[in-house]
Protein backbone atom coordinates (compact mmCIF):
# COMPACT_ATOMS: atom_id res chain seq x y z
CA UNK A 1 0.00 0.00 0.00
CA UNK A 2 2.86 2.34 0.82
CA UNK A 3 4.43 1.82 -2.60
CA UNK A 4 1.11 2.53 -4.30
CA UNK A 5 0.85 5.83 -2.46
CA UNK A 6 4.37 6.75 -3.51
CA UNK A 7 3.68 5.88 -7.14
CA UNK A 8 0.50 7.97 -7.04
CA UNK A 9 2.45 10.89 -5.59
CA UNK A 10 5.04 10.50 -8.33
CA UNK A 11 2.34 10.48 -11.04
CA UNK A 12 0.72 13.63 -9.61
CA UNK A 13 4.11 15.33 -9.61
CA UNK A 14 4.65 14.52 -13.29
CA UNK A 15 1.18 15.79 -14.20
CA UNK A 16 1.73 19.05 -12.32
CA UNK A 17 5.05 19.63 -14.08
CA UNK A 18 3.40 18.93 -17.43
CA UNK A 19 0.72 21.52 -16.56
CA UNK A 20 3.40 24.13 -15.89
CA UNK A 21 5.18 23.40 -19.16
CA UNK A 22 1.95 23.37 -21.15
CA UNK A 23 1.36 27.02 -20.18
CA UNK A 24 4.81 28.15 -21.22
CA UNK A 25 4.86 30.33 -24.33
CA UNK A 26 1.27 31.55 -24.05
CA UNK A 27 2.35 35.07 -23.17
CA UNK A 28 4.76 35.89 -26.00
CA UNK A 29 2.87 38.34 -28.22
CA UNK A 30 3.24 41.23 -25.78
CA UNK A 31 6.26 39.71 -23.99
CA UNK A 32 4.15 39.04 -20.90
CA UNK A 33 6.66 36.35 -19.96
CA UNK A 34 10.47 36.32 -20.02
CA UNK A 35 11.00 32.99 -21.76
CA UNK A 36 13.05 34.57 -24.56
CA UNK A 37 15.78 35.71 -22.17
CA UNK A 38 17.00 32.41 -20.76
CA UNK A 39 17.44 28.84 -22.08
CA UNK A 40 15.37 27.68 -19.09
CA UNK A 41 12.63 29.88 -17.64
CA UNK A 42 12.09 30.21 -13.93
CA UNK A 43 8.96 28.07 -14.15
CA UNK A 44 10.84 25.42 -16.08
CA UNK A 45 13.69 25.49 -13.57
CA UNK A 46 11.24 24.93 -10.72
CA UNK A 47 9.48 22.23 -12.76
CA UNK A 48 12.62 20.29 -13.64
CA UNK A 49 13.98 20.73 -10.14
CA UNK A 50 10.73 19.50 -8.60
CA UNK A 51 10.66 16.51 -10.94
CA UNK A 52 14.21 15.51 -10.06
CA UNK A 53 13.64 16.20 -6.37
CA UNK A 54 10.44 14.14 -6.33
CA UNK A 55 12.06 11.26 -8.19
CA UNK A 56 14.97 11.16 -5.75
CA UNK A 57 12.67 11.27 -2.72
CA UNK A 58 10.56 8.41 -4.11
CA UNK A 59 13.71 6.34 -4.78
CA UNK A 60 15.01 7.02 -1.29
CA UNK A 61 11.73 6.00 0.33
CA UNK A 62 11.44 2.86 -1.79
CA UNK A 63 14.99 1.61 -1.51
CA UNK A 64 16.51 3.21 1.59
CA UNK A 65 16.58 -0.15 3.42
CA UNK A 66 18.69 -1.66 0.65
CA UNK A 67 21.13 1.26 0.46
CA UNK A 68 24.42 1.28 2.27
CA UNK A 69 25.63 4.41 4.02
CA UNK A 70 27.62 5.62 1.02
CA UNK A 71 24.63 5.31 -1.33
CA UNK A 72 22.41 7.20 1.12
CA UNK A 73 24.97 10.03 1.40
CA UNK A 74 25.17 10.27 -2.38
CA UNK A 75 21.39 10.43 -2.76
CA UNK A 76 20.97 13.04 -0.04
CA UNK A 77 23.84 15.07 -1.52
CA UNK A 78 22.18 15.05 -4.94
CA UNK A 79 18.92 16.25 -3.38
CA UNK A 80 20.72 19.15 -1.69
CA UNK A 81 22.58 20.03 -4.90
CA UNK A 82 19.34 20.11 -6.92
CA UNK A 83 17.65 22.37 -4.38
CA UNK A 84 20.69 24.66 -4.22
CA UNK A 85 21.04 24.91 -8.01
CA UNK A 86 17.38 25.77 -8.52
CA UNK A 87 17.51 28.36 -5.72
CA UNK A 88 20.67 29.98 -7.07
CA UNK A 89 19.21 30.03 -10.59
CA UNK A 90 16.03 31.74 -9.39
CA UNK A 91 18.01 34.32 -7.41
CA UNK A 92 20.38 35.13 -10.30
CA UNK A 93 17.66 35.40 -12.95
CA UNK A 94 15.52 37.55 -10.65
CA UNK A 95 18.43 39.92 -10.00
CA UNK A 96 19.21 40.05 -13.71
CA UNK A 97 15.58 40.86 -14.59
CA UNK A 98 15.54 43.68 -12.03
CA UNK A 99 18.76 45.14 -13.42
CA UNK A 100 17.66 45.12 -17.08
CA UNK A 101 14.07 46.20 -16.42
CA UNK A 102 13.06 49.74 -17.41
CA UNK A 103 11.80 50.30 -13.87
CA UNK A 104 14.86 48.74 -12.17
CA UNK A 105 12.69 46.35 -10.23
CA UNK A 106 9.17 44.93 -9.96
CA UNK A 107 6.18 47.28 -10.19
CA UNK A 108 2.62 47.25 -8.91
CA UNK A 109 0.53 49.57 -11.08
CA UNK A 110 -3.24 49.88 -11.32
CA UNK A 111 -5.82 51.39 -13.66
CA UNK A 112 -9.61 51.17 -13.41
CA UNK A 113 -11.55 50.22 -16.53
CA UNK A 114 -15.08 49.85 -17.80
CA UNK A 115 -16.26 48.22 -21.05
CA UNK A 116 -19.65 49.21 -22.48
CA UNK A 117 -21.04 47.71 -25.68
CA UNK A 118 -24.38 48.96 -27.00
CA UNK A 119 -25.26 50.44 -23.59
CA UNK A 120 -24.48 47.16 -21.81
CA UNK A 121 -21.50 46.86 -19.46
CA UNK A 122 -19.38 43.79 -20.13
CA UNK A 123 -17.60 41.82 -17.42
CA UNK A 124 -14.61 39.54 -17.78
CA UNK A 125 -15.15 35.83 -17.08
CA UNK A 126 -15.19 34.85 -13.43
CA UNK A 127 -11.62 33.99 -12.33
CA UNK A 128 -10.91 30.32 -11.84
CA UNK A 129 -8.42 28.52 -9.65
CA UNK A 130 -6.58 29.50 -6.52
CA UNK A 131 -4.83 32.45 -8.19
CA UNK A 132 -8.14 34.36 -8.56
CA UNK A 133 -6.72 36.05 -11.67
CA UNK A 134 -8.29 37.12 -14.93
CA UNK A 135 -5.18 37.09 -17.11
CA UNK A 136 -1.55 36.26 -16.38
CA UNK A 137 0.82 37.07 -13.54
CA UNK A 138 2.26 40.25 -15.07
CA UNK A 139 -1.03 41.68 -16.38
CA UNK A 140 -4.38 40.69 -14.91
CA UNK A 141 -7.55 41.65 -13.04
CA UNK A 142 -9.19 40.18 -9.94
CA UNK A 143 -12.85 40.48 -10.91
CA UNK A 144 -12.56 44.10 -9.78
CA UNK A 145 -12.57 46.06 -13.08
CA UNK A 146 -9.00 47.05 -12.32
CA UNK A 147 -5.90 46.43 -14.43
CA UNK A 148 -3.09 45.03 -12.29
CA UNK A 149 0.49 45.21 -13.56
CA UNK A 150 2.60 43.23 -11.13
CA UNK A 151 6.14 42.19 -11.90
CA UNK A 152 9.20 43.19 -13.87
CA UNK A 153 8.68 45.36 -16.97
CA UNK A 154 11.24 45.03 -19.73
CA UNK A 155 9.30 46.99 -22.35
CA UNK A 156 6.57 49.60 -21.99
CA UNK A 157 4.22 47.63 -24.22
CA UNK A 158 4.01 45.02 -21.46
CA UNK A 159 1.89 47.57 -19.57
CA UNK A 160 -0.24 48.58 -22.56
CA UNK A 161 -3.98 48.21 -23.01
CA UNK A 162 -3.32 45.86 -25.91
CA UNK A 163 -1.31 43.61 -23.61
CA UNK A 164 -4.11 43.61 -21.06
CA UNK A 165 -6.78 42.61 -23.59
CA UNK A 166 -4.48 39.88 -24.89
CA UNK A 167 -3.79 38.63 -21.36
CA UNK A 168 -7.51 38.29 -20.56
CA UNK A 169 -8.29 36.44 -23.79
CA UNK A 170 -9.31 39.28 -26.10
CA UNK A 171 -7.79 41.88 -28.39
CA UNK A 172 -7.89 45.63 -28.94
CA UNK A 173 -7.33 47.79 -32.02
CA UNK A 174 -8.11 51.39 -32.91
CA UNK A 175 -11.37 50.37 -34.56
CA UNK A 176 -12.54 47.32 -32.65
CA UNK A 177 -12.12 44.96 -29.73
CA UNK A 178 -12.75 41.42 -28.60
CA UNK A 179 -13.78 40.92 -24.99
CA UNK A 180 -13.91 37.57 -23.23
CA UNK A 181 -16.99 37.17 -21.02
CA UNK A 182 -18.80 34.38 -19.20
CA UNK A 183 -21.08 34.11 -22.24
CA UNK A 184 -18.22 33.81 -24.70
CA UNK A 185 -16.16 36.17 -26.82
CA UNK A 186 -17.85 39.47 -27.71
CA UNK A 187 -16.39 40.93 -30.90
CA UNK A 188 -17.22 44.43 -32.18
CA UNK A 189 -15.81 46.53 -34.99
CA UNK A 190 -16.50 49.99 -36.34
CA UNK A 191 -19.52 49.71 -38.59
CA UNK A 192 -21.21 46.94 -36.62
CA UNK A 193 -24.70 47.84 -35.42
CA UNK A 194 -26.01 48.96 -32.05
CA UNK A 195 -29.76 49.52 -31.77
CA UNK A 196 -30.04 49.07 -35.55
CA UNK A 197 -27.54 51.86 -36.23
CA UNK A 198 -23.83 51.69 -37.24
CA UNK A 199 -21.63 52.06 -34.17
CA UNK A 200 -18.06 53.08 -33.37
CA UNK A 201 -15.46 52.31 -30.70
CA UNK A 202 -14.33 55.13 -28.40
CA UNK A 203 -11.61 54.74 -25.78
CA UNK A 204 -11.28 57.39 -23.07
CA UNK A 205 -8.45 57.78 -20.56
CA UNK A 206 -9.24 60.12 -17.68
CA UNK A 207 -12.04 61.61 -19.77
CA UNK A 208 -9.91 62.18 -22.87
CA UNK A 209 -10.47 60.39 -26.18
CA UNK A 210 -7.29 58.60 -27.27
CA UNK A 211 -6.10 57.20 -30.58
CA UNK A 212 -4.33 53.85 -31.03
CA UNK A 213 -5.57 52.56 -27.65
CA UNK A 214 -3.75 49.25 -27.99
CA UNK A 215 -0.40 51.03 -27.61
CA UNK A 216 -1.45 53.17 -24.65
CA UNK A 217 0.67 52.43 -21.56
CA UNK A 218 -1.13 52.89 -18.26
CA UNK A 219 0.15 55.49 -15.82
CA UNK A 220 2.74 54.09 -13.38
CA UNK A 221 0.81 54.46 -10.14
CA UNK A 222 -0.52 52.05 -7.57
CA UNK A 223 -3.52 54.12 -6.45
CA UNK A 224 -6.40 55.24 -8.65
CA UNK A 225 -6.36 58.18 -8.99
CA UNK A 226 -3.71 59.22 -9.85
CA UNK A 227 -3.70 55.94 -11.78
CA UNK A 228 -5.71 55.96 -14.99
CA UNK A 229 -9.46 55.53 -15.33
CA UNK A 230 -10.21 54.01 -18.72
CA UNK A 231 -13.53 53.56 -20.48
CA UNK A 232 -14.14 51.52 -23.64
CA UNK A 233 -17.43 52.45 -25.31
CA UNK A 234 -18.87 50.88 -28.45
CA UNK A 235 -21.97 52.83 -29.37
CA UNK A 236 -24.09 54.27 -32.15
CA UNK A 237 -24.36 57.56 -30.25
CA UNK A 238 -22.38 60.65 -31.32
CA UNK A 239 -19.38 61.36 -29.15
CA UNK A 240 -21.12 64.40 -27.64
CA UNK A 241 -23.61 62.05 -25.98
CA UNK A 242 -21.02 59.60 -24.64
CA UNK A 243 -20.02 59.89 -20.99
CA UNK A 244 -16.22 59.40 -21.05
CA UNK A 245 -15.92 58.90 -17.30
CA UNK A 246 -16.24 55.78 -15.22
CA UNK A 247 -19.26 56.56 -13.12
CA UNK A 248 -19.42 60.27 -13.94
CA UNK A 249 -22.17 62.46 -12.52
CA UNK A 250 -25.12 60.21 -11.56
CA UNK A 251 -28.53 60.63 -13.15
CA UNK A 252 -31.82 61.79 -11.66
CA UNK A 253 -32.10 62.40 -7.94
CA UNK A 254 -28.63 60.94 -7.41
CA UNK A 255 -27.24 63.81 -9.50
CA UNK A 256 -28.70 66.37 -7.09
CA UNK A 257 -27.27 64.50 -4.12
CA UNK A 258 -23.86 64.32 -5.79
CA UNK A 259 -23.84 68.01 -6.62
CA UNK A 260 -24.98 68.97 -3.12
CA UNK A 261 -22.08 66.98 -1.66
CA UNK A 262 -19.58 68.68 -3.98
CA UNK A 263 -21.08 72.11 -3.28
CA UNK A 264 -20.91 71.53 0.47
CA UNK A 265 -17.24 70.56 0.24
CA UNK A 266 -16.38 73.55 -1.94
CA UNK A 267 -18.16 75.96 0.41
CA UNK A 268 -16.02 74.73 3.28
CA UNK A 269 -12.83 75.57 1.40
CA UNK A 270 -11.22 78.92 2.32
CA UNK A 271 -12.21 81.63 -0.15
CA UNK A 272 -10.66 85.02 -0.64
CA UNK A 273 -12.60 88.28 -0.60
CA UNK A 274 -12.10 91.39 -2.72
CA UNK A 275 -12.17 94.94 -1.34
CA UNK A 276 -15.95 95.07 -1.88
CA UNK A 277 -16.44 92.26 0.61
CA UNK A 278 -18.29 90.10 -1.91
CA UNK A 279 -17.39 86.41 -1.48
CA UNK A 280 -15.36 84.66 -4.16
CA UNK A 281 -17.57 82.53 -6.46
CA UNK A 282 -16.91 78.80 -6.28
CA UNK A 283 -16.45 78.69 -10.04
CA UNK A 284 -13.78 81.42 -9.94
CA UNK A 285 -10.62 79.54 -10.86
CA UNK A 286 -8.38 82.45 -11.85
CA UNK A 287 -9.02 84.54 -8.73
CA UNK A 288 -10.66 87.58 -10.36
CA UNK A 289 -13.97 87.10 -8.50
CA UNK A 290 -16.16 86.27 -11.48
CA UNK A 291 -17.03 83.17 -13.55
CA UNK A 292 -16.32 83.60 -17.24
CA UNK A 293 -14.59 81.98 -20.20
CA UNK A 294 -11.20 82.63 -18.61
CA UNK A 295 -12.11 80.28 -15.78
CA UNK A 296 -13.40 77.69 -18.25
CA UNK A 297 -10.20 77.96 -20.31
CA UNK A 298 -8.18 77.46 -17.16
CA UNK A 299 -10.14 74.28 -16.44
CA UNK A 300 -9.86 73.02 -20.03
CA UNK A 301 -6.08 73.53 -19.96
CA UNK A 302 -5.78 70.78 -17.35
CA UNK A 303 -8.43 68.44 -18.77
CA UNK A 304 -7.36 64.80 -18.48
CA UNK A 305 -4.41 65.53 -16.21
CA UNK A 306 -4.03 64.20 -12.69
CA UNK A 307 -2.41 65.24 -9.44
CA UNK A 308 0.53 62.90 -9.23
CA UNK A 309 3.76 62.51 -7.34
CA UNK A 310 6.45 62.73 -9.99
CA UNK A 311 9.56 60.57 -9.77
CA UNK A 312 11.36 61.26 -13.06
CA UNK A 313 8.53 59.61 -15.00
CA UNK A 314 7.69 60.90 -18.46
CA UNK A 315 4.44 62.77 -19.01
CA UNK A 316 3.77 63.17 -15.27
CA UNK A 317 1.88 66.43 -14.83
CA UNK A 318 0.71 68.17 -11.69
CA UNK A 319 -2.78 69.64 -11.47
CA UNK A 320 -3.69 72.56 -9.19
CA UNK A 321 -6.31 71.24 -6.81
CA UNK A 322 -8.64 74.16 -7.58
CA UNK A 323 -9.37 72.68 -11.04
CA UNK A 324 -10.21 69.29 -9.51
CA UNK A 325 -13.72 70.25 -8.41
CA UNK A 326 -14.87 66.74 -7.47
CA UNK A 327 -11.62 66.03 -5.57
CA UNK A 328 -10.95 62.70 -7.30
CA UNK A 329 -7.35 63.55 -8.21
CA UNK A 330 -7.98 64.18 -11.92
CA UNK A 331 -9.57 66.92 -14.04
CA UNK A 332 -12.27 65.26 -16.15
CA UNK A 333 -15.53 66.10 -17.88
CA UNK A 334 -17.21 65.61 -14.50
CA UNK A 335 -15.33 68.68 -13.25
CA UNK A 336 -16.50 70.53 -16.37
CA UNK A 337 -20.12 69.65 -15.63
CA UNK A 338 -19.70 70.81 -12.02
CA UNK A 339 -18.17 74.07 -13.25
CA UNK A 340 -21.13 74.74 -15.55
CA UNK A 341 -23.58 74.12 -12.70
CA UNK A 342 -21.61 76.44 -10.40
CA UNK A 343 -21.47 79.05 -13.18
CA UNK A 344 -25.23 78.77 -13.67
CA UNK A 345 -25.76 79.38 -9.96
CA UNK A 346 -23.41 82.37 -10.12
CA UNK A 347 -25.21 83.92 -13.10
CA UNK A 348 -28.58 83.66 -11.32
CA UNK A 349 -27.35 85.89 -8.50
C-alpha positions as CSV (number, residue, x, y, z in Angstrom):
1,X,0.0,0.0,0.0
2,X,2.9,2.3,0.8
3,X,4.4,1.8,-2.6
4,X,1.1,2.5,-4.3
5,X,0.8,5.8,-2.5
6,X,4.4,6.7,-3.5
7,X,3.7,5.9,-7.1
8,X,0.5,8.0,-7.0
9,X,2.4,10.9,-5.6
10,X,5.0,10.5,-8.3
11,X,2.3,10.5,-11.0
12,X,0.7,13.6,-9.6
13,X,4.1,15.3,-9.6
14,X,4.7,14.5,-13.3
15,X,1.2,15.8,-14.2
16,X,1.7,19.0,-12.3
17,X,5.1,19.6,-14.1
18,X,3.4,18.9,-17.4
19,X,0.7,21.5,-16.6
20,X,3.4,24.1,-15.9
21,X,5.2,23.4,-19.2
22,X,1.9,23.4,-21.2
23,X,1.4,27.0,-20.2
24,X,4.8,28.2,-21.2
25,X,4.9,30.3,-24.3
26,X,1.3,31.5,-24.1
27,X,2.4,35.1,-23.2
28,X,4.8,35.9,-26.0
29,X,2.9,38.3,-28.2
30,X,3.2,41.2,-25.8
31,X,6.3,39.7,-24.0
32,X,4.2,39.0,-20.9
33,X,6.7,36.3,-20.0
34,X,10.5,36.3,-20.0
35,X,11.0,33.0,-21.8
36,X,13.0,34.6,-24.6
37,X,15.8,35.7,-22.2
38,X,17.0,32.4,-20.8
39,X,17.4,28.8,-22.1
40,X,15.4,27.7,-19.1
41,X,12.6,29.9,-17.6
42,X,12.1,30.2,-13.9
43,X,9.0,28.1,-14.2
44,X,10.8,25.4,-16.1
45,X,13.7,25.5,-13.6
46,X,11.2,24.9,-10.7
47,X,9.5,22.2,-12.8
48,X,12.6,20.3,-13.6
49,X,14.0,20.7,-10.1
50,X,10.7,19.5,-8.6
51,X,10.7,16.5,-10.9
52,X,14.2,15.5,-10.1
53,X,13.6,16.2,-6.4
54,X,10.4,14.1,-6.3
55,X,12.1,11.3,-8.2
56,X,15.0,11.2,-5.7
57,X,12.7,11.3,-2.7
58,X,10.6,8.4,-4.1
59,X,13.7,6.3,-4.8
60,X,15.0,7.0,-1.3
61,X,11.7,6.0,0.3
62,X,11.4,2.9,-1.8
63,X,15.0,1.6,-1.5
64,X,16.5,3.2,1.6
65,X,16.6,-0.2,3.4
66,X,18.7,-1.7,0.6
67,X,21.1,1.3,0.5
68,X,24.4,1.3,2.3
69,X,25.6,4.4,4.0
70,X,27.6,5.6,1.0
71,X,24.6,5.3,-1.3
72,X,22.4,7.2,1.1
73,X,25.0,10.0,1.4
74,X,25.2,10.3,-2.4
75,X,21.4,10.4,-2.8
76,X,21.0,13.0,0.0
77,X,23.8,15.1,-1.5
78,X,22.2,15.1,-4.9
79,X,18.9,16.2,-3.4
80,X,20.7,19.2,-1.7
81,X,22.6,20.0,-4.9
82,X,19.3,20.1,-6.9
83,X,17.7,22.4,-4.4
84,X,20.7,24.7,-4.2
85,X,21.0,24.9,-8.0
86,X,17.4,25.8,-8.5
87,X,17.5,28.4,-5.7
88,X,20.7,30.0,-7.1
89,X,19.2,30.0,-10.6
90,X,16.0,31.7,-9.4
91,X,18.0,34.3,-7.4
92,X,20.4,35.1,-10.3
93,X,17.7,35.4,-12.9
94,X,15.5,37.5,-10.7
95,X,18.4,39.9,-10.0
96,X,19.2,40.1,-13.7
97,X,15.6,40.9,-14.6
98,X,15.5,43.7,-12.0
99,X,18.8,45.1,-13.4
100,X,17.7,45.1,-17.1
101,X,14.1,46.2,-16.4
102,X,13.1,49.7,-17.4
103,X,11.8,50.3,-13.9
104,X,14.9,48.7,-12.2
105,X,12.7,46.4,-10.2
106,X,9.2,44.9,-10.0
107,X,6.2,47.3,-10.2
108,X,2.6,47.2,-8.9
109,X,0.5,49.6,-11.1
110,X,-3.2,49.9,-11.3
111,X,-5.8,51.4,-13.7
112,X,-9.6,51.2,-13.4
113,X,-11.5,50.2,-16.5
114,X,-15.1,49.8,-17.8
115,X,-16.3,48.2,-21.0
116,X,-19.6,49.2,-22.5
117,X,-21.0,47.7,-25.7
118,X,-24.4,49.0,-27.0
119,X,-25.3,50.4,-23.6
120,X,-24.5,47.2,-21.8
121,X,-21.5,46.9,-19.5
122,X,-19.4,43.8,-20.1
123,X,-17.6,41.8,-17.4
124,X,-14.6,39.5,-17.8
125,X,-15.2,35.8,-17.1
126,X,-15.2,34.8,-13.4
127,X,-11.6,34.0,-12.3
128,X,-10.9,30.3,-11.8
129,X,-8.4,28.5,-9.7
130,X,-6.6,29.5,-6.5
131,X,-4.8,32.5,-8.2
132,X,-8.1,34.4,-8.6
133,X,-6.7,36.1,-11.7
134,X,-8.3,37.1,-14.9
135,X,-5.2,37.1,-17.1
136,X,-1.5,36.3,-16.4
137,X,0.8,37.1,-13.5
138,X,2.3,40.3,-15.1
139,X,-1.0,41.7,-16.4
140,X,-4.4,40.7,-14.9
141,X,-7.6,41.6,-13.0
142,X,-9.2,40.2,-9.9
143,X,-12.8,40.5,-10.9
144,X,-12.6,44.1,-9.8
145,X,-12.6,46.1,-13.1
146,X,-9.0,47.1,-12.3
147,X,-5.9,46.4,-14.4
148,X,-3.1,45.0,-12.3
149,X,0.5,45.2,-13.6
150,X,2.6,43.2,-11.1
151,X,6.1,42.2,-11.9
152,X,9.2,43.2,-13.9
153,X,8.7,45.4,-17.0
154,X,11.2,45.0,-19.7
155,X,9.3,47.0,-22.4
156,X,6.6,49.6,-22.0
157,X,4.2,47.6,-24.2
158,X,4.0,45.0,-21.5
159,X,1.9,47.6,-19.6
160,X,-0.2,48.6,-22.6
161,X,-4.0,48.2,-23.0
162,X,-3.3,45.9,-25.9
163,X,-1.3,43.6,-23.6
164,X,-4.1,43.6,-21.1
165,X,-6.8,42.6,-23.6
166,X,-4.5,39.9,-24.9
167,X,-3.8,38.6,-21.4
168,X,-7.5,38.3,-20.6
169,X,-8.3,36.4,-23.8
170,X,-9.3,39.3,-26.1
171,X,-7.8,41.9,-28.4
172,X,-7.9,45.6,-28.9
173,X,-7.3,47.8,-32.0
174,X,-8.1,51.4,-32.9
175,X,-11.4,50.4,-34.6
176,X,-12.5,47.3,-32.6
177,X,-12.1,45.0,-29.7
178,X,-12.8,41.4,-28.6
179,X,-13.8,40.9,-25.0
180,X,-13.9,37.6,-23.2
181,X,-17.0,37.2,-21.0
182,X,-18.8,34.4,-19.2
183,X,-21.1,34.1,-22.2
184,X,-18.2,33.8,-24.7
185,X,-16.2,36.2,-26.8
186,X,-17.8,39.5,-27.7
187,X,-16.4,40.9,-30.9
188,X,-17.2,44.4,-32.2
189,X,-15.8,46.5,-35.0
190,X,-16.5,50.0,-36.3
191,X,-19.5,49.7,-38.6
192,X,-21.2,46.9,-36.6
193,X,-24.7,47.8,-35.4
194,X,-26.0,49.0,-32.0
195,X,-29.8,49.5,-31.8
196,X,-30.0,49.1,-35.5
197,X,-27.5,51.9,-36.2
198,X,-23.8,51.7,-37.2
199,X,-21.6,52.1,-34.2
200,X,-18.1,53.1,-33.4
201,X,-15.5,52.3,-30.7
202,X,-14.3,55.1,-28.4
203,X,-11.6,54.7,-25.8
204,X,-11.3,57.4,-23.1
205,X,-8.5,57.8,-20.6
206,X,-9.2,60.1,-17.7
207,X,-12.0,61.6,-19.8
208,X,-9.9,62.2,-22.9
209,X,-10.5,60.4,-26.2
210,X,-7.3,58.6,-27.3
211,X,-6.1,57.2,-30.6
212,X,-4.3,53.9,-31.0
213,X,-5.6,52.6,-27.6
214,X,-3.7,49.2,-28.0
215,X,-0.4,51.0,-27.6
216,X,-1.5,53.2,-24.6
217,X,0.7,52.4,-21.6
218,X,-1.1,52.9,-18.3
219,X,0.2,55.5,-15.8
220,X,2.7,54.1,-13.4
221,X,0.8,54.5,-10.1
222,X,-0.5,52.0,-7.6
223,X,-3.5,54.1,-6.4
224,X,-6.4,55.2,-8.7
225,X,-6.4,58.2,-9.0
226,X,-3.7,59.2,-9.8
227,X,-3.7,55.9,-11.8
228,X,-5.7,56.0,-15.0
229,X,-9.5,55.5,-15.3
230,X,-10.2,54.0,-18.7
231,X,-13.5,53.6,-20.5
232,X,-14.1,51.5,-23.6
233,X,-17.4,52.5,-25.3
234,X,-18.9,50.9,-28.5
235,X,-22.0,52.8,-29.4
236,X,-24.1,54.3,-32.2
237,X,-24.4,57.6,-30.3
238,X,-22.4,60.6,-31.3
239,X,-19.4,61.4,-29.1
240,X,-21.1,64.4,-27.6
241,X,-23.6,62.0,-26.0
242,X,-21.0,59.6,-24.6
243,X,-20.0,59.9,-21.0
244,X,-16.2,59.4,-21.1
245,X,-15.9,58.9,-17.3
246,X,-16.2,55.8,-15.2
247,X,-19.3,56.6,-13.1
248,X,-19.4,60.3,-13.9
249,X,-22.2,62.5,-12.5
250,X,-25.1,60.2,-11.6
251,X,-28.5,60.6,-13.1
252,X,-31.8,61.8,-11.7
253,X,-32.1,62.4,-7.9
254,X,-28.6,60.9,-7.4
255,X,-27.2,63.8,-9.5
256,X,-28.7,66.4,-7.1
257,X,-27.3,64.5,-4.1
258,X,-23.9,64.3,-5.8
259,X,-23.8,68.0,-6.6
260,X,-25.0,69.0,-3.1
261,X,-22.1,67.0,-1.7
262,X,-19.6,68.7,-4.0
263,X,-21.1,72.1,-3.3
264,X,-20.9,71.5,0.5
265,X,-17.2,70.6,0.2
266,X,-16.4,73.6,-1.9
267,X,-18.2,76.0,0.4
268,X,-16.0,74.7,3.3
269,X,-12.8,75.6,1.4
270,X,-11.2,78.9,2.3
271,X,-12.2,81.6,-0.2
272,X,-10.7,85.0,-0.6
273,X,-12.6,88.3,-0.6
274,X,-12.1,91.4,-2.7
275,X,-12.2,94.9,-1.3
276,X,-15.9,95.1,-1.9
277,X,-16.4,92.3,0.6
278,X,-18.3,90.1,-1.9
279,X,-17.4,86.4,-1.5
280,X,-15.4,84.7,-4.2
281,X,-17.6,82.5,-6.5
282,X,-16.9,78.8,-6.3
283,X,-16.5,78.7,-10.0
284,X,-13.8,81.4,-9.9
285,X,-10.6,79.5,-10.9
286,X,-8.4,82.4,-11.8
287,X,-9.0,84.5,-8.7
288,X,-10.7,87.6,-10.4
289,X,-14.0,87.1,-8.5
290,X,-16.2,86.3,-11.5
291,X,-17.0,83.2,-13.5
292,X,-16.3,83.6,-17.2
293,X,-14.6,82.0,-20.2
294,X,-11.2,82.6,-18.6
295,X,-12.1,80.3,-15.8
296,X,-13.4,77.7,-18.2
297,X,-10.2,78.0,-20.3
298,X,-8.2,77.5,-17.2
299,X,-10.1,74.3,-16.4
300,X,-9.9,73.0,-20.0
301,X,-6.1,73.5,-20.0
302,X,-5.8,70.8,-17.3
303,X,-8.4,68.4,-18.8
304,X,-7.4,64.8,-18.5
305,X,-4.4,65.5,-16.2
306,X,-4.0,64.2,-12.7
307,X,-2.4,65.2,-9.4
308,X,0.5,62.9,-9.2
309,X,3.8,62.5,-7.3
310,X,6.5,62.7,-10.0
311,X,9.6,60.6,-9.8
312,X,11.4,61.3,-13.1
313,X,8.5,59.6,-15.0
314,X,7.7,60.9,-18.5
315,X,4.4,62.8,-19.0
316,X,3.8,63.2,-15.3
317,X,1.9,66.4,-14.8
318,X,0.7,68.2,-11.7
319,X,-2.8,69.6,-11.5
320,X,-3.7,72.6,-9.2
321,X,-6.3,71.2,-6.8
322,X,-8.6,74.2,-7.6
323,X,-9.4,72.7,-11.0
324,X,-10.2,69.3,-9.5
325,X,-13.7,70.2,-8.4
326,X,-14.9,66.7,-7.5
327,X,-11.6,66.0,-5.6
328,X,-10.9,62.7,-7.3
329,X,-7.4,63.5,-8.2
330,X,-8.0,64.2,-11.9
331,X,-9.6,66.9,-14.0
332,X,-12.3,65.3,-16.2
333,X,-15.5,66.1,-17.9
334,X,-17.2,65.6,-14.5
335,X,-15.3,68.7,-13.3
336,X,-16.5,70.5,-16.4
337,X,-20.1,69.7,-15.6
338,X,-19.7,70.8,-12.0
339,X,-18.2,74.1,-13.3
340,X,-21.1,74.7,-15.5
341,X,-23.6,74.1,-12.7
342,X,-21.6,76.4,-10.4
343,X,-21.5,79.0,-13.2
344,X,-25.2,78.8,-13.7
345,X,-25.8,79.4,-10.0
346,X,-23.4,82.4,-10.1
347,X,-25.2,83.9,-13.1
348,X,-28.6,83.7,-11.3
349,X,-27.3,85.9,-8.5
